[in-house]
Amino acid sequence: MARTVLLFVLSGALIATAWLRLEKDASSLGDVLLVLALALVPTVAVAVGARRLVVAGLGVAVTLAACAEVFHAPLTDARPGGEHDFFGPVLGSFRDGFLNFYDTTLPFQRGDFPLMHADILLAVFAFSLAAGILIAARRPIGAAVALVVGVGWPTTLVPGSRPLLMGAFALSAQAHLVFVGAVGFDTQPNNNPDSNLAALGQFVDTTGFTLCGNSDDGDFGNPITNPISVMAGSYLVIHYGKGKGGSSTGGGLEFYHVVDGETSVDVPLDGTSAFGKGGISSIREFCGPVVTAPDSGTTAMLLGRLELLSVLVLLTPQFWRR
């Protein structure tokens, strides 16, 4: 039981962290803990050997409770009678929130899009519930799949992210270069250091940042080849051309953070975001007065490492032996 609860807590924390990265403002911890507590109930039932019918009943009950909580729909409306309607408003709110993800720039302000926030809470509940039940039922492969999908899916919604490579990237030598984000060049006024710094400011606090490297001055070689020399803790703004398959006129800007005190890194020589797939047009390096890790970059790196560690634990036969 203790191992089951421990793995549930770890899985739930990873899933919640991944989904909450889609929001700019801090989410209410109480809401997250509530949906995780609801998901834990069937998990405990499976762990103590409850019958399948009991587990199924508990699963339905906590799902209704989670929907009622996140969409603010009274559970009393889930009873027969023409004047009562629970499922209509819940399904309608879920659909509207889901569609908003494809019409809204991510990350979003929770206060401006409450239905998107509700869908995030429901996703945290659903994936935690699935992972918890599979953990309690001693189905390591299924639990690992639920965890990977639960953590990987929200990463696919962030422009320019590469979720399938996140864990491997974080554990590889290139963990020294963490992807922060990307924007289309068609949203930029021009491609100079000032506008590059302003674009970087969409992802991190750039107060006090100064230009400390510029490919226009030959700082990274001509032509640019790997590895390049950088300042420890700096941020790179790389402009890639549109290339074949790029979606943005003029390509895109990709933002990277140099971590772990590294001073020599390999950068992608072709664009990796949906905006630009072509070669490098420019690299601008910015250094801050104090090295600060971005929420999206370092969190993603740690998330990838913890996710892989959790999967390895779940797939270790010795862990499941009594």
Backbone bond lengths (Angstrom), bond angles and torsions (degrees), N, CA, C in turn:
res aa  C-N    CA-C-N  psi(-1)  N-CA   C-N-CA  omega(-1)  CA-C   N-CA-C  phi
1 M - - - 1.466 - - 1.536 110.83 -
2 A 1.335 116.59 -44.05 1.463 119.90 -177.78 1.523 110.86 -62.17
3 R 1.335 116.87 -41.93 1.454 119.81 179.80 1.521 110.81 -66.00
4 T 1.329 116.16 -38.60 1.465 120.49 179.11 1.521 110.87 -61.83
5 V 1.328 116.55 -47.53 1.467 120.49 179.94 1.520 110.70 -64.71
6 L 1.343 117.03 -40.15 1.459 120.61 -179.91 1.525 110.62 -61.79
7 L 1.331 117.12 -46.29 1.464 120.17 179.58 1.524 111.47 -67.65
8 F 1.334 116.73 -34.54 1.462 119.65 176.74 1.527 110.12 -62.79
9 V 1.326 116.53 -45.63 1.467 120.79 -179.30 1.531 110.40 -61.63
10 L 1.328 116.60 -44.21 1.459 120.40 179.79 1.528 110.68 -64.07
11 S 1.335 116.48 -46.14 1.465 119.99 -179.92 1.516 110.92 -63.47
12 G 1.342 116.50 -45.09 1.455 120.19 179.78 1.520 112.50 -61.18
13 A 1.329 116.35 -39.51 1.467 120.32 179.30 1.531 110.98 -65.07
14 L 1.339 116.90 -42.46 1.462 120.34 178.68 1.523 111.24 -64.11
15 I 1.323 116.30 -44.95 1.465 120.48 -179.05 1.524 110.63 -64.29
16 A 1.326 116.78 -45.55 1.462 120.18 -179.66 1.529 111.20 -62.92
17 T 1.325 116.95 -42.84 1.460 120.40 179.94 1.521 111.21 -61.42
18 A 1.341 116.43 -41.84 1.462 120.39 -179.26 1.529 111.45 -62.95
19 W 1.334 116.32 -45.82 1.466 119.14 -177.71 1.520 112.27 -72.20
20 L 1.322 117.84 -35.92 1.466 120.29 -177.94 1.519 112.32 -72.14
21 R 1.333 118.19 -13.96 1.462 120.90 174.19 1.522 111.89 -66.35
22 L 1.332 117.13 -14.16 1.464 120.50 178.39 1.520 111.82 -78.73
23 E 1.340 117.32 -7.58 1.457 121.59 -179.19 1.526 109.81 -109.49
24 K 1.334 115.46 142.46 1.467 120.20 178.45 1.518 111.51 -77.49
25 D 1.333 115.93 -46.18 1.459 119.54 -176.64 1.509 110.39 -89.83
26 A 1.310 116.13 154.74 1.464 121.40 -177.27 1.523 110.51 -65.01
27 S 1.318 115.59 135.22 1.459 119.77 179.17 1.522 110.02 -82.65
28 S 1.322 114.19 159.04 1.458 119.56 177.06 1.518 109.34 -69.60
29 L 1.326 116.52 119.28 1.452 120.68 -179.23 1.518 110.78 -62.56
30 G 1.331 116.70 -32.07 1.455 119.95 -179.96 1.515 112.22 -61.98
31 D 1.338 118.12 -41.01 1.468 121.37 178.86 1.524 110.92 -62.88
32 V 1.327 116.32 -43.23 1.467 120.79 -178.83 1.523 110.48 -65.78
33 L 1.327 117.15 -45.57 1.464 120.57 -179.67 1.523 110.92 -63.50
34 L 1.335 116.74 -34.50 1.461 119.58 -179.77 1.524 111.49 -65.66
35 V 1.352 117.73 -46.94 1.465 118.85 -179.19 1.524 110.94 -68.48
36 L 1.335 117.49 -32.65 1.469 119.26 176.50 1.520 110.96 -68.71
37 A 1.332 116.76 -37.72 1.467 120.01 177.66 1.522 110.76 -64.36
38 L 1.324 117.12 -39.54 1.468 120.44 177.07 1.529 110.67 -63.24
39 A 1.340 116.44 -41.97 1.465 120.18 179.83 1.523 112.02 -66.73
40 L 1.324 116.74 -25.88 1.467 120.52 -178.48 1.522 112.23 -72.30
41 V 1.329 117.55 -26.61 1.471 120.55 -174.61 1.530 112.08 -59.03
42 P 1.349 120.85 -54.79 1.469 119.51 177.29 1.524 112.84 -63.78
43 T 1.327 116.70 -30.39 1.466 120.18 178.50 1.528 110.29 -61.41
44 V 1.312 116.39 -45.93 1.464 120.63 178.04 1.527 110.45 -64.40
45 A 1.325 116.32 -38.39 1.468 119.99 179.62 1.520 111.14 -60.85
46 V 1.325 117.02 -43.25 1.471 120.59 177.61 1.519 109.88 -65.53
47 A 1.321 117.17 -41.11 1.464 121.40 -177.01 1.525 112.01 -63.48
48 V 1.337 117.92 -32.86 1.474 120.45 -179.46 1.515 112.28 -89.52
49 G 1.339 116.87 3.01 1.454 120.15 175.58 1.519 115.33 85.29
50 A 1.320 118.41 26.12 1.467 121.18 178.68 1.521 110.15 -65.11
51 R 1.315 115.84 153.38 1.455 120.37 179.71 1.525 110.35 -66.50
52 R 1.340 113.37 156.62 1.455 118.54 -176.87 1.525 111.94 -61.06
53 L 1.310 116.93 -37.51 1.455 120.16 -179.77 1.529 110.69 -63.48
54 V 1.326 116.09 -38.60 1.463 120.23 178.26 1.526 110.07 -66.81
55 V 1.325 116.24 -43.81 1.458 120.41 179.19 1.529 110.54 -62.17
56 A 1.333 115.78 -42.84 1.461 119.55 179.21 1.524 111.02 -62.74
57 G 1.329 116.30 -42.39 1.455 119.98 178.55 1.520 112.17 -62.64
58 L 1.334 115.63 -42.83 1.463 119.44 177.78 1.529 110.90 -65.09
59 G 1.332 115.91 -38.02 1.461 119.53 178.80 1.522 112.05 -61.42
60 V 1.329 116.09 -43.67 1.464 120.22 177.99 1.527 110.51 -64.78
61 A 1.325 116.21 -43.00 1.468 120.39 -177.79 1.526 111.89 -63.10
62 V 1.338 117.20 -46.76 1.470 118.74 -178.14 1.528 111.13 -71.60
63 T 1.338 118.12 -29.23 1.460 120.30 176.34 1.524 110.83 -66.40
64 L 1.334 116.43 -43.50 1.468 120.04 176.41 1.530 110.55 -62.05
65 A 1.334 115.48 -42.10 1.464 119.31 -179.64 1.527 110.98 -64.80
66 A 1.336 117.38 -40.07 1.459 120.98 179.17 1.527 111.07 -64.98
67 C 1.329 116.38 -43.32 1.464 120.02 178.69 1.524 110.90 -63.30
68 A 1.325 115.90 -41.90 1.465 119.98 179.13 1.516 111.11 -62.48
69 E 1.319 116.51 -38.75 1.457 120.41 -177.46 1.524 111.77 -72.14
70 V 1.324 117.73 -48.94 1.468 119.41 -172.49 1.525 112.12 -75.60
71 F 1.350 117.05 -30.14 1.463 119.87 -179.66 1.530 112.72 -100.96
72 H 1.329 116.26 3.62 1.470 121.93 178.22 1.532 111.47 54.42
73 A 1.323 114.87 45.30 1.468 121.64 178.27 1.530 108.19 -108.60
74 P 1.328 119.05 121.91 1.471 120.80 -178.31 1.522 112.13 -60.93
75 L 1.332 116.20 130.02 1.460 119.69 177.52 1.525 112.00 -63.90
76 T 1.312 116.90 -23.01 1.469 119.98 179.20 1.523 111.46 -64.92
77 D 1.329 117.45 -18.34 1.459 120.39 178.15 1.523 112.18 -81.65
78 A 1.340 116.80 -3.76 1.466 119.94 -179.94 1.510 111.32 -90.25
79 R 1.313 118.22 30.34 1.459 122.04 177.97 1.531 109.10 -116.19
80 P 1.322 117.70 158.80 1.468 120.74 -177.42 1.522 110.95 -59.37
81 G 1.327 113.65 151.94 1.463 119.11 178.38 1.503 110.50 133.79
82 G 1.322 117.74 132.48 1.450 122.19 -175.81 1.507 113.67 -61.99
83 E 1.349 117.04 -25.52 1.457 119.46 -177.94 1.526 112.56 -83.78
84 H 1.337 117.29 -4.64 1.461 121.10 -178.68 1.528 110.08 -109.90
85 D 1.309 117.08 139.24 1.466 121.24 177.25 1.520 109.00 -150.33
86 F 1.317 115.72 109.96 1.464 121.83 179.38 1.524 110.61 -104.34
87 F 1.331 116.10 -49.02 1.459 120.03 -172.57 1.529 112.46 -71.21
88 G 1.330 117.77 -33.20 1.460 119.92 178.80 1.516 112.45 -60.41
89 P 1.342 118.62 -55.26 1.470 119.87 178.16 1.525 113.57 -61.89
90 V 1.348 117.16 -37.93 1.460 120.00 -179.58 1.527 110.76 -65.20
91 L 1.329 116.71 -48.36 1.464 119.83 -179.36 1.523 111.11 -66.66
92 G 1.339 116.74 -37.14 1.458 119.90 178.00 1.527 111.86 -65.37
93 S 1.324 116.50 -42.09 1.460 120.31 178.78 1.526 111.21 -66.35
94 F 1.336 115.98 -41.11 1.460 119.68 178.19 1.530 110.46 -61.31
95 R 1.331 116.52 -45.03 1.473 120.41 -179.86 1.526 111.06 -62.40
96 D 1.320 117.78 -46.24 1.467 120.32 -179.10 1.522 111.28 -63.45
97 G 1.336 116.54 -41.92 1.455 119.58 177.79 1.516 111.98 -63.77
98 F 1.334 116.44 -41.37 1.465 121.19 179.56 1.517 110.78 -62.29
99 L 1.329 117.49 -45.56 1.463 120.83 -178.96 1.520 111.67 -66.72
100 N 1.325 116.96 -29.85 1.461 120.14 179.03 1.519 112.66 -62.89
101 F 1.340 117.52 -26.31 1.457 120.33 -179.73 1.531 111.48 -63.14
102 Y 1.327 116.81 -25.57 1.453 120.33 -177.40 1.528 112.15 -97.57
103 D 1.329 117.26 1.30 1.463 121.46 177.53 1.521 111.86 -119.89
104 T 1.340 117.62 3.45 1.462 121.94 -172.44 1.516 109.91 -125.78
105 T 1.315 115.57 139.62 1.467 120.34 175.79 1.528 109.33 -71.52
106 L 1.320 116.06 130.72 1.460 121.71 179.89 1.528 109.93 -104.14
107 P 1.330 117.47 145.06 1.471 127.65 -2.09 1.530 111.42 -72.04
108 F 1.352 116.79 159.55 1.451 121.63 -174.05 1.531 110.96 -116.76
109 Q 1.325 114.74 162.90 1.457 120.60 175.98 1.530 109.00 -82.38
110 R 1.312 115.74 120.49 1.469 120.44 -175.46 1.523 111.71 -57.84
111 G 1.324 117.71 -39.36 1.454 120.22 -177.86 1.511 113.50 -66.13
112 D 1.347 116.90 -26.11 1.464 120.31 -179.40 1.520 112.70 -83.99
113 F 1.315 117.64 -21.64 1.465 121.36 -176.21 1.534 109.62 -134.94
114 P 1.320 117.55 72.22 1.471 120.41 -176.63 1.535 113.51 -63.39
115 L 1.334 117.65 -30.05 1.463 119.10 -179.76 1.529 111.06 -72.66
116 M 1.321 117.71 -32.84 1.461 120.18 174.74 1.524 109.59 -65.93
117 H 1.329 116.39 -40.52 1.468 120.18 176.97 1.523 110.43 -62.55
118 A 1.329 116.87 -40.00 1.462 120.31 178.64 1.524 111.24 -63.90
119 D 1.323 117.19 -40.33 1.465 120.47 178.32 1.527 110.94 -64.84
120 I 1.333 116.94 -35.63 1.472 120.10 177.70 1.527 109.95 -64.03
121 L 1.327 116.90 -45.41 1.469 119.77 178.38 1.523 110.90 -61.15
122 L 1.334 116.66 -39.97 1.464 119.70 179.53 1.526 110.95 -67.07
123 A 1.334 117.14 -36.59 1.466 120.44 177.38 1.522 110.76 -65.57
124 V 1.332 117.03 -41.93 1.469 120.85 177.10 1.525 109.53 -59.37
125 F 1.332 116.21 -43.89 1.464 120.82 178.98 1.529 110.88 -62.51
126 A 1.335 117.31 -49.53 1.463 121.22 -173.23 1.521 112.02 -64.60
127 F 1.330 117.13 -47.30 1.464 119.23 -178.11 1.530 111.28 -70.68
128 S 1.317 117.13 -34.59 1.470 119.69 176.87 1.521 110.13 -67.54
129 L 1.326 116.27 -39.21 1.464 120.73 177.64 1.528 110.96 -61.91
130 A 1.339 116.02 -47.61 1.468 120.00 -179.82 1.524 111.11 -62.72
131 A 1.340 116.56 -46.84 1.467 119.68 -179.52 1.519 110.64 -64.01
132 G 1.330 117.50 -41.34 1.461 120.88 -178.14 1.516 112.80 -64.09
133 I 1.316 116.77 -45.69 1.467 119.92 179.69 1.525 110.78 -62.88
134 L 1.335 117.31 -42.60 1.466 120.69 -179.79 1.530 111.29 -67.59
135 I 1.333 116.96 -35.62 1.469 120.07 175.67 1.522 109.86 -63.91
136 A 1.342 115.95 -47.76 1.466 120.29 -178.38 1.519 111.54 -64.91
137 A 1.344 116.68 -31.81 1.465 120.80 179.75 1.521 112.48 -83.51
138 R 1.318 116.23 3.67 1.470 122.24 -179.96 1.531 111.53 58.02
139 R 1.326 113.51 52.38 1.464 121.52 175.14 1.529 107.40 -117.89
140 P 1.340 117.64 78.92 1.463 120.91 -171.42 1.524 114.18 -61.19
141 I 1.341 117.56 -39.51 1.460 119.34 -178.47 1.526 110.18 -67.41
142 G 1.326 116.18 -45.31 1.458 119.31 177.98 1.513 112.37 -61.88
143 A 1.339 117.20 -41.02 1.460 121.15 178.92 1.526 110.74 -64.57
144 A 1.333 116.28 -40.15 1.466 119.51 179.28 1.525 110.84 -65.29
145 V 1.337 116.89 -39.87 1.472 120.59 178.13 1.530 110.35 -63.56
146 A 1.335 116.68 -45.31 1.468 120.49 179.06 1.528 110.92 -59.78
147 L 1.320 116.78 -40.00 1.462 120.92 -179.98 1.522 111.26 -67.40
148 V 1.326 117.00 -46.04 1.463 120.52 -178.60 1.522 110.92 -63.61
149 V 1.333 117.24 -43.39 1.466 120.11 179.28 1.525 110.42 -67.29
150 G 1.335 116.56 -42.18 1.451 120.58 -179.06 1.514 113.17 -63.24
151 V 1.327 117.05 -33.37 1.464 120.79 178.38 1.529 110.95 -87.65
152 G 1.340 116.91 -34.98 1.463 120.55 -175.19 1.512 114.93 -76.51
153 W 1.344 117.40 -34.86 1.460 120.06 -175.77 1.530 112.66 -58.19
154 P 1.338 119.99 -51.71 1.474 117.88 -179.30 1.522 113.18 -61.23
155 T 1.337 116.73 -27.46 1.456 119.06 178.94 1.515 111.25 -67.01
156 T 1.351 117.67 -30.27 1.464 120.24 178.69 1.514 112.02 -69.03
157 L 1.334 117.41 -19.17 1.461 120.60 -178.64 1.517 112.70 -83.37
158 V 1.340 117.27 -13.88 1.459 121.22 179.65 1.515 108.48 -85.57
159 P 1.356 119.26 124.01 1.462 121.28 -177.17 1.516 111.86 -54.72
160 G 1.348 114.75 131.11 1.452 120.11 173.82 1.502 114.83 82.97
161 S 1.346 118.30 -3.09 1.461 119.30 -177.49 1.511 110.54 -77.64
162 R 1.333 116.11 159.58 1.466 121.59 -179.29 1.520 107.12 -132.12
163 P 1.349 116.79 80.48 1.456 120.57 -170.85 1.509 114.55 -62.99
164 L 1.329 117.86 -35.72 1.454 119.26 -176.42 1.525 111.64 -69.88
165 L 1.334 115.86 -20.63 1.454 119.26 179.26 1.514 112.38 -100.04
166 M 1.355 117.05 -4.19 1.462 120.03 -170.87 1.521 111.61 -59.96
167 G 1.340 117.12 -50.41 1.449 118.85 -176.92 1.516 111.92 -65.76
168 A 1.349 116.92 -46.75 1.455 120.00 179.96 1.515 110.77 -64.77
169 F 1.335 116.43 -38.90 1.457 120.67 178.95 1.524 110.58 -61.36
170 A 1.316 116.31 -41.27 1.458 120.32 -177.09 1.516 112.16 -68.22
171 L 1.336 117.05 -26.82 1.463 119.93 -178.24 1.522 112.66 -96.80
172 S 1.332 116.36 -6.32 1.454 119.93 -177.50 1.520 110.57 -87.24
173 A 1.325 115.05 179.26 1.460 119.51 177.93 1.513 111.01 -61.85
174 Q 1.347 117.32 -27.71 1.450 120.35 -178.58 1.521 112.39 -81.73
175 A 1.326 117.99 11.70 1.465 119.63 170.00 1.515 110.13 -62.88
176 H 1.344 116.72 -13.94 1.456 120.38 177.49 1.529 111.40 -72.68
177 L 1.325 117.47 -13.95 1.459 122.02 -179.77 1.521 107.25 -124.50
178 V 1.327 116.99 106.54 1.458 121.95 -173.59 1.518 110.42 -102.91
179 F 1.324 115.75 128.58 1.461 120.98 177.84 1.522 109.72 -69.35
180 V 1.339 116.78 131.98 1.454 122.35 -178.37 1.518 111.75 -105.84
181 G 1.332 117.64 -42.00 1.462 120.35 -178.81 1.515 110.84 172.39
182 A 1.330 115.78 -176.71 1.459 120.98 -179.36 1.522 109.14 -154.31
183 V 1.327 116.32 150.98 1.462 121.96 175.21 1.519 108.37 -138.52
184 G 1.324 116.48 155.02 1.451 121.08 175.77 1.516 111.23 -74.53
185 F 1.329 116.77 141.50 1.461 119.74 -178.56 1.531 111.51 -67.93
186 D 1.336 116.80 -21.49 1.464 119.25 179.46 1.524 112.16 -68.91
187 T 1.360 117.24 -8.79 1.468 120.09 175.70 1.521 112.27 -93.16
188 Q 1.342 116.87 -1.67 1.462 121.44 -174.26 1.531 111.08 -103.23
189 P 1.338 117.54 145.70 1.464 119.88 178.55 1.522 112.71 -71.07
190 N 1.326 117.00 -32.45 1.463 122.32 -179.93 1.523 107.97 -169.15
191 N 1.331 116.44 -174.08 1.467 120.13 179.47 1.521 109.32 -120.53
192 N 1.326 115.87 74.24 1.464 119.84 174.25 1.525 108.78 -127.43
193 P 1.328 118.80 167.93 1.468 120.28 -176.33 1.523 114.44 -55.90
194 D 1.336 117.84 -36.86 1.458 119.68 -178.77 1.524 111.64 -65.37
195 S 1.320 116.86 -45.65 1.464 119.33 179.72 1.530 110.96 -70.46
196 N 1.333 116.87 -32.77 1.470 120.04 175.66 1.523 110.89 -62.75
197 L 1.331 116.53 -42.23 1.461 120.54 179.35 1.523 110.52 -65.97
198 A 1.322 117.05 -39.23 1.465 120.22 178.01 1.528 110.84 -63.69
199 A 1.329 116.68 -39.02 1.463 120.25 178.25 1.527 110.98 -66.62
200 L 1.325 117.14 -40.59 1.464 120.93 176.89 1.521 110.45 -61.05
201 G 1.336 116.04 -32.27 1.461 120.82 179.91 1.508 114.13 -64.14
202 Q 1.333 118.15 -12.61 1.461 121.10 175.08 1.532 111.31 -71.26
203 F 1.328 116.00 -19.68 1.458 120.03 -174.02 1.532 112.83 -114.17
204 V 1.313 118.22 -31.52 1.462 121.02 -178.54 1.530 109.04 -137.17
205 D 1.312 115.85 161.87 1.453 121.44 175.52 1.527 108.73 -77.06
206 T 1.334 117.23 112.84 1.459 121.26 -174.89 1.536 112.40 -100.44
207 T 1.309 117.38 18.09 1.466 120.19 178.74 1.530 110.55 -58.13
208 G 1.307 117.20 125.75 1.455 121.46 178.76 1.511 114.96 81.74
209 F 1.348 118.67 2.39 1.462 121.12 179.82 1.527 110.27 -72.78
210 T 1.332 115.49 144.08 1.465 121.66 176.89 1.520 109.21 -130.73
211 L 1.322 115.50 155.48 1.458 121.38 176.66 1.522 109.22 -72.16
212 C 1.331 117.07 122.21 1.465 119.80 -179.20 1.527 112.30 -123.51
213 G 1.324 116.85 6.43 1.458 120.82 176.50 1.516 109.09 -166.69
214 N 1.339 116.62 138.45 1.459 119.95 -176.71 1.522 108.71 -148.00
215 S 1.325 116.32 121.77 1.461 120.01 -179.27 1.524 111.43 -64.90
216 D 1.345 117.44 -23.81 1.471 119.95 177.40 1.523 111.27 -62.97
217 D 1.319 116.57 -24.41 1.461 121.50 179.27 1.530 112.09 -97.20
218 G 1.342 115.79 7.73 1.459 120.22 179.23 1.512 114.59 77.49
219 D 1.339 117.69 18.26 1.465 120.28 -176.36 1.526 113.08 -65.52
220 F 1.320 117.61 -25.69 1.471 119.79 -175.89 1.528 112.04 -115.09
221 G 1.329 115.86 18.43 1.456 120.32 177.78 1.520 111.68 93.95
222 N 1.317 115.37 159.69 1.462 120.93 177.88 1.529 108.96 -144.71
223 P 1.344 116.50 102.43 1.468 128.57 4.25 1.528 111.59 -75.15
224 I 1.333 114.95 165.67 1.460 120.66 -179.60 1.525 109.12 -74.62
225 T 1.336 116.07 124.73 1.465 121.88 176.94 1.522 108.56 -133.81
226 N 1.315 115.90 156.55 1.468 121.24 178.43 1.526 111.07 -86.31
227 P 1.346 116.41 150.49 1.467 127.35 -6.81 1.518 111.30 -80.77
228 I 1.341 116.52 163.74 1.456 120.45 175.84 1.532 108.38 -113.93
229 S 1.316 115.94 150.83 1.464 121.03 178.89 1.520 109.59 -88.52
230 V 1.338 116.02 133.13 1.463 121.38 -176.74 1.520 109.44 -137.14
231 M 1.309 115.55 168.63 1.456 121.88 173.93 1.529 108.77 -88.57
232 A 1.320 117.70 139.04 1.462 121.75 178.67 1.530 109.56 -59.73
233 G 1.335 115.54 132.12 1.461 120.61 176.94 1.508 114.92 82.15
234 S 1.330 118.35 3.79 1.460 120.24 -176.76 1.529 111.45 -80.56
235 Y 1.326 114.53 171.87 1.469 122.08 176.50 1.528 108.36 -118.18
236 L 1.321 115.99 138.14 1.457 121.76 178.65 1.515 109.82 -109.00
237 V 1.320 116.68 131.85 1.465 122.87 172.61 1.527 106.27 -111.74
238 I 1.317 116.71 111.10 1.462 121.51 -174.64 1.524 109.54 -112.95
239 H 1.317 115.95 126.05 1.467 120.91 176.46 1.521 109.15 -96.66
240 Y 1.338 115.28 123.69 1.461 121.90 176.68 1.527 109.10 -111.26
241 G 1.312 116.14 144.46 1.452 120.28 175.32 1.522 111.71 -68.20
242 K 1.322 116.56 166.12 1.458 120.85 -178.24 1.521 111.16 -60.45
243 G 1.326 117.31 -48.38 1.459 121.02 178.73 1.513 112.85 63.67
244 K 1.311 116.99 -173.35 1.455 122.48 179.84 1.523 110.16 -78.42
245 G 1.291 116.63 118.93 1.461 120.76 178.81 1.512 114.41 95.25
246 G 1.331 118.53 -4.82 1.458 120.50 177.24 1.523 111.34 -69.50
247 S 1.316 116.35 146.20 1.464 120.13 -174.22 1.516 113.88 -101.08
248 S 1.330 118.17 -10.86 1.460 121.04 -173.32 1.529 110.84 -113.88
249 T 1.317 116.02 133.32 1.458 120.24 175.25 1.532 109.37 -60.65
250 G 1.314 115.73 124.97 1.468 118.99 -177.69 1.508 113.49 88.62
251 G 1.338 118.28 -0.28 1.458 120.93 177.85 1.519 112.77 86.46
252 G 1.317 116.60 -143.23 1.458 119.75 -175.87 1.514 112.32 -152.72
253 L 1.326 114.58 162.36 1.466 121.96 173.07 1.521 108.44 -104.46
254 E 1.331 116.69 132.47 1.458 121.68 174.93 1.519 108.34 -117.36
255 F 1.335 115.84 142.54 1.456 121.99 -174.58 1.523 109.65 -117.87
256 Y 1.318 116.27 131.47 1.460 122.31 -178.48 1.529 109.99 -130.69
257 H 1.333 115.22 150.65 1.462 121.84 177.95 1.519 109.01 -117.00
258 V 1.309 117.24 129.05 1.469 122.81 176.83 1.520 107.66 -85.83
259 V 1.342 117.39 121.48 1.457 121.27 -175.46 1.523 110.88 -123.27
260 D 1.333 114.94 176.80 1.472 123.43 176.16 1.521 112.74 61.85
261 G 1.343 117.18 23.41 1.459 120.03 176.92 1.511 114.77 70.66
262 E 1.332 117.51 15.07 1.469 121.20 -176.69 1.537 110.79 -71.64
263 T 1.326 116.60 145.67 1.469 121.15 177.58 1.527 112.45 -123.63
264 S 1.329 116.51 4.73 1.467 120.65 176.78 1.527 107.46 -143.39
265 V 1.334 116.89 120.61 1.465 120.76 -175.44 1.525 110.01 -136.22
266 D 1.332 114.18 159.42 1.460 121.52 171.00 1.519 108.08 -100.70
267 V 1.318 117.13 128.97 1.458 121.67 177.03 1.530 108.83 -105.13
268 P 1.336 118.39 151.47 1.467 119.64 174.09 1.530 109.80 -60.46
269 L 1.311 117.63 127.91 1.460 120.65 -178.53 1.523 112.10 -82.51
270 D 1.333 116.72 -13.54 1.461 122.58 173.19 1.522 107.98 -126.73
271 G 1.321 116.50 150.92 1.452 120.88 -177.66 1.517 112.86 -60.75
272 T 1.330 116.58 143.23 1.464 121.56 -179.69 1.531 112.35 -111.10
273 S 1.332 118.12 -8.42 1.460 120.02 -179.43 1.522 109.81 -90.32
274 A 1.323 115.62 170.99 1.464 120.39 178.73 1.526 111.45 -70.10
275 F 1.331 117.51 -19.15 1.459 120.49 -173.70 1.528 112.64 -76.06
276 G 1.337 116.64 -42.08 1.453 120.35 -176.54 1.513 111.66 -142.53
277 K 1.317 116.91 128.00 1.468 122.13 -179.47 1.521 112.03 -112.25
278 G 1.336 117.18 1.42 1.449 120.71 -176.32 1.521 113.24 -83.71
279 G 1.333 115.04 -167.76 1.448 120.57 -177.60 1.522 112.72 -80.54
280 I 1.339 114.75 177.63 1.463 120.98 -177.67 1.525 110.43 -75.27
281 S 1.325 114.71 129.76 1.458 121.23 173.38 1.521 111.21 -97.17
282 S 1.319 116.31 -38.69 1.474 119.76 -179.80 1.520 109.74 -160.04
283 I 1.331 115.01 155.49 1.468 122.15 171.81 1.520 107.34 -130.95
284 R 1.340 115.68 126.72 1.465 120.91 172.72 1.515 107.94 -118.90
285 E 1.328 115.43 129.94 1.462 121.30 -178.97 1.523 108.39 -108.71
286 F 1.349 115.13 132.73 1.460 120.29 -179.25 1.531 109.36 -122.84
287 C 1.325 115.12 136.30 1.462 121.51 -179.53 1.521 109.29 -117.31
288 G 1.305 116.42 136.97 1.450 121.21 179.02 1.511 111.80 -98.60
289 P 1.332 117.44 162.90 1.463 120.75 177.95 1.514 112.18 -65.23
290 V 1.347 115.95 -31.41 1.455 122.30 176.82 1.510 106.71 -134.42
291 V 1.325 116.57 133.11 1.456 119.78 -179.99 1.510 108.82 -69.27
292 T 1.350 116.57 119.14 1.469 121.64 178.55 1.506 108.98 -125.15
293 A 1.301 116.12 133.23 1.465 119.94 -178.54 1.513 109.94 -83.48
294 P 1.337 119.42 136.85 1.445 122.20 178.23 1.509 110.78 -75.53
295 D 1.322 115.98 149.01 1.460 119.97 178.74 1.514 110.83 -58.46
296 S 1.345 116.60 -44.17 1.456 118.86 -174.42 1.518 112.22 -74.06
297 G 1.344 118.24 -40.22 1.450 119.64 -174.66 1.509 113.98 -73.06
298 T 1.325 116.83 -60.70 1.457 119.98 -176.28 1.518 111.41 -67.39
299 T 1.336 117.01 -37.00 1.468 118.92 176.84 1.513 110.41 -60.92
300 A 1.332 116.04 -41.61 1.460 119.52 179.47 1.520 111.21 -63.18
301 M 1.357 116.73 -41.39 1.459 120.53 -179.80 1.526 110.16 -63.15
302 L 1.337 117.02 -48.43 1.460 120.49 179.84 1.511 110.99 -64.44
303 L 1.337 115.46 -38.59 1.458 119.79 179.48 1.513 110.70 -61.95
304 G 1.342 116.31 -42.39 1.457 119.53 179.22 1.515 111.68 -62.66
305 R 1.330 116.74 -41.20 1.464 120.18 -179.56 1.522 111.21 -66.93
306 L 1.332 116.78 -44.28 1.462 120.06 -179.82 1.518 111.60 -66.81
307 E 1.333 116.00 -37.51 1.462 119.18 178.79 1.522 110.81 -62.86
308 L 1.327 116.47 -46.37 1.460 119.21 179.61 1.523 111.12 -64.51
309 L 1.325 116.97 -39.69 1.457 120.18 178.17 1.519 110.51 -61.91
310 S 1.325 117.00 -42.41 1.461 120.97 179.72 1.520 111.16 -63.70
311 V 1.328 116.16 -42.95 1.467 119.97 178.93 1.514 110.80 -62.63
312 L 1.335 116.64 -42.32 1.461 119.77 178.69 1.528 111.40 -61.56
313 V 1.343 115.96 -40.78 1.466 119.79 177.63 1.519 110.40 -63.43
314 L 1.334 116.11 -44.22 1.462 120.17 -178.60 1.522 112.15 -63.05
315 L 1.323 116.66 -30.78 1.457 120.25 -176.81 1.527 112.78 -95.40
316 T 1.318 117.75 5.15 1.461 121.32 178.52 1.525 109.84 -85.46
317 P 1.330 119.11 114.48 1.473 121.07 -176.98 1.520 113.08 -57.04
318 Q 1.334 117.43 -37.38 1.461 119.47 -177.28 1.524 111.99 -61.83
319 F 1.348 116.67 -27.42 1.459 118.54 -177.96 1.526 111.43 -65.99
320 W 1.324 115.93 -29.89 1.465 119.97 -173.51 1.529 112.56 -91.04
321 R 1.311 116.83 -5.25 1.460 119.41 179.45 1.526 109.63 -76.01
322 R 1.269 115.69 134.40 1.476 120.29 178.75 1.516 110.36 -73.46
